[in-house]
Amino acid sequence: MLTAVLPFTKYIVLYLALCIIIGVLGRRRKLGAWGYFFGSIVLTPIIGLLLLLASDRREPGS
């Protein structure tokens, strides 16, 4: 049972690492770090990255 789960562990860790990176890159964007992080988890990191690249920067003071 455990050997069936272990091969997928590295993909799950990679997926979450990509989501965290996208969240960190989105800190100063409209949705913020949490928005891009959770968006990347739900919509896949590739879509999250596209959303990040298409979004505007947050205005100073908001």
Secondary structure, DSSP 8 states (H G I E B T S, - for coil): -HHHHHHHHHHHHHHHHHHHHHHHHTTTBSSHHHHHHHHHHHH-HHHHHHHHHHS-B--TT-
